[in-house]
Amino acid sequence: MTPLQTIQQHFEARLIETHDFRGDETVVIAGGLLTEMALFLKKTPELDFNYLMDLTAVDYLFFAGGRIEKRARFEVVYHFFSLKHNHRLRLKVPVEEQNPEIDSLTGLWASANWFEREVWDMFGIRFKGHPDLKRILMYEEFQGHALRKDYPFNKRQPLIGL
């Protein structure tokens, strides 16, 4: 049984979407299911996703009304890998623009710490329960979040070190 089949069997109707394209298995879930799903991915022996390879975000600001219709402005995307079983999984969680917040996974994967800080810094998505959510790439006085599609590329930032 593939990881995707195991997840579909356990979570059934609570999944927003799943797909498998050329071996790339993807699951889309609501934010309220994230912690339960993460525990399942890590603790289920036949899955054993013990490595969080990457965590990033996507801003779908200009997709509304276009060829691809998205439910939320942002999506947090996780890439997991099982060293034991040599399989991987992509997990996507839509995040609304009004309150861009999602649970932190730092308690399960230590590597989530810096990934979540980067997403906070660049996109402004908050991670509930993160031990030290502060900027990691930009300086503290930086205003805004540079990878948001509506960030003004010519915005003047406050000077530092003067």
C-alpha positions as CSV (number, residue, x, y, z in Angstrom):
1,M,0.0,0.0,0.0
2,T,1.4,3.4,-0.9
3,P,1.6,6.3,1.6
4,L,-1.2,8.1,-0.2
5,Q,-3.5,5.0,0.0
6,T,-2.7,4.7,3.7
7,I,-3.6,8.3,4.3
8,Q,-6.8,8.1,2.2
9,Q,-7.9,5.0,4.1
10,H,-7.3,6.6,7.6
11,F,-8.6,10.2,6.9
12,E,-11.2,9.4,4.2
13,A,-13.6,12.4,3.8
14,R,-11.5,14.8,5.8
15,L,-9.1,15.3,2.9
16,I,-9.6,18.3,0.6
17,E,-7.8,16.7,-2.3
18,T,-5.2,14.0,-3.2
19,H,-3.3,13.2,-6.3
20,D,-0.4,11.1,-7.5
21,F,1.4,12.2,-10.7
22,R,4.4,10.1,-11.7
23,G,5.0,9.0,-8.2
24,D,4.7,12.4,-6.6
25,E,2.0,11.9,-4.0
26,T,0.2,15.0,-2.7
27,V,-2.4,15.5,0.0
28,V,-4.3,18.8,0.6
29,I,-5.8,19.2,4.0
30,A,-7.5,21.9,6.1
31,G,-5.3,23.7,8.6
32,G,-7.3,22.3,11.6
33,L,-6.1,18.8,10.6
34,L,-2.4,19.6,10.4
35,T,-1.2,18.5,13.8
36,E,-3.2,15.2,13.7
37,M,-1.9,14.5,10.1
38,A,1.7,15.3,11.1
39,L,1.6,12.9,14.0
40,F,0.1,10.2,11.8
41,L,2.8,10.7,9.2
42,K,5.6,10.5,11.7
43,K,4.2,7.8,14.1
44,T,2.6,5.3,11.7
45,P,5.2,2.5,11.2
46,E,4.4,1.9,7.5
47,L,4.8,5.6,6.8
48,D,7.6,6.7,9.2
49,F,8.1,10.2,7.7
50,N,11.0,11.0,9.9
51,Y,12.5,13.8,7.8
52,L,11.0,17.1,6.9
53,M,12.9,18.0,3.8
54,D,11.3,21.4,3.1
55,L,8.5,23.7,4.2
56,T,7.6,26.7,2.1
57,A,4.6,28.8,1.1
58,V,2.9,29.9,-2.1
59,D,1.0,33.2,-2.7
60,Y,-1.9,32.7,-5.1
61,L,-2.9,36.4,-5.1
62,F,-3.3,36.6,-8.9
63,F,-4.8,33.2,-9.5
64,A,-8.4,34.2,-8.4
65,G,-10.6,34.1,-11.5
66,G,-7.7,32.8,-13.6
67,R,-7.2,29.4,-15.1
68,I,-6.5,27.8,-11.7
69,E,-9.0,28.6,-9.0
70,K,-7.7,28.5,-5.4
71,R,-9.7,28.5,-2.2
72,A,-7.3,30.6,-0.2
73,R,-4.6,33.2,-0.9
74,F,-1.7,31.2,0.6
75,E,-0.7,27.6,0.8
76,V,1.9,26.2,3.1
77,V,3.7,23.3,1.4
78,Y,5.5,20.5,3.3
79,H,7.8,17.9,1.8
80,F,8.3,14.8,3.9
81,F,10.7,11.8,3.4
82,S,10.9,8.4,5.0
83,L,14.5,7.3,5.3
84,K,13.4,3.8,6.3
85,H,10.9,3.2,3.4
86,N,12.4,5.6,0.8
87,H,9.2,7.3,0.0
88,R,8.1,11.0,0.0
89,L,5.0,13.0,0.3
90,R,3.9,16.5,-0.4
91,L,1.4,18.0,2.1
92,K,-0.4,21.3,1.2
93,V,-2.4,23.4,3.7
94,P,-4.5,26.4,2.4
95,V,-4.2,29.5,4.6
96,E,-6.6,32.4,4.4
97,E,-5.4,36.0,3.9
98,Q,-7.4,37.5,6.7
99,N,-5.7,35.5,9.5
100,P,-2.6,33.8,8.0
101,E,-1.9,31.4,10.8
102,I,-1.2,27.7,11.1
103,D,0.1,25.3,13.7
104,S,3.9,24.9,14.2
105,L,5.5,21.5,13.6
106,T,8.7,22.3,15.5
107,G,7.7,19.8,18.2
108,L,7.8,17.0,15.7
109,W,10.6,18.0,13.4
110,A,13.3,20.3,14.6
111,S,14.1,21.4,11.1
112,A,10.7,23.1,11.0
113,N,12.1,25.8,13.2
114,W,14.1,27.7,10.5
115,F,11.7,26.8,7.7
116,E,8.8,28.3,9.6
117,R,10.8,31.4,10.4
118,E,11.6,31.9,6.8
119,V,7.9,31.5,5.8
120,W,7.0,34.1,8.5
121,D,9.6,36.5,7.3
122,M,8.9,36.2,3.6
123,F,5.1,35.7,3.6
124,G,3.8,36.8,7.0
125,I,2.2,33.5,7.8
126,R,2.3,32.9,11.6
127,F,3.0,29.5,13.2
128,K,1.1,28.9,16.4
129,G,3.3,27.4,19.1
130,H,6.6,28.3,17.4
131,P,9.3,28.7,20.1
132,D,11.0,31.8,18.6
133,L,9.1,33.2,15.6
134,K,11.2,36.1,14.4
135,R,12.8,37.2,11.1
136,I,15.6,35.1,9.8
137,L,16.4,36.6,6.4
138,M,15.5,40.2,6.7
139,Y,16.4,42.6,9.4
140,E,14.0,43.3,12.3
141,E,13.0,46.8,11.1
142,F,12.1,45.5,7.6
143,Q,8.5,46.4,6.9
144,G,6.2,43.9,5.2
145,H,6.9,40.5,3.7
146,A,9.0,40.5,0.6
147,L,7.6,37.4,-1.2
148,R,4.0,38.4,-1.1
149,K,2.8,39.2,-4.6
150,D,1.4,42.5,-3.5
151,Y,4.6,43.7,-1.9
152,P,5.7,46.9,-3.6
153,F,9.1,46.1,-5.2
154,N,10.3,49.7,-5.1
155,K,9.3,50.3,-1.4
156,R,11.9,52.2,0.6
157,Q,12.9,50.4,3.8
158,P,14.1,52.1,7.0
159,L,17.9,52.5,7.2
160,I,19.7,50.5,9.8
161,G,23.0,51.0,11.7
162,L,23.0,54.7,11.6
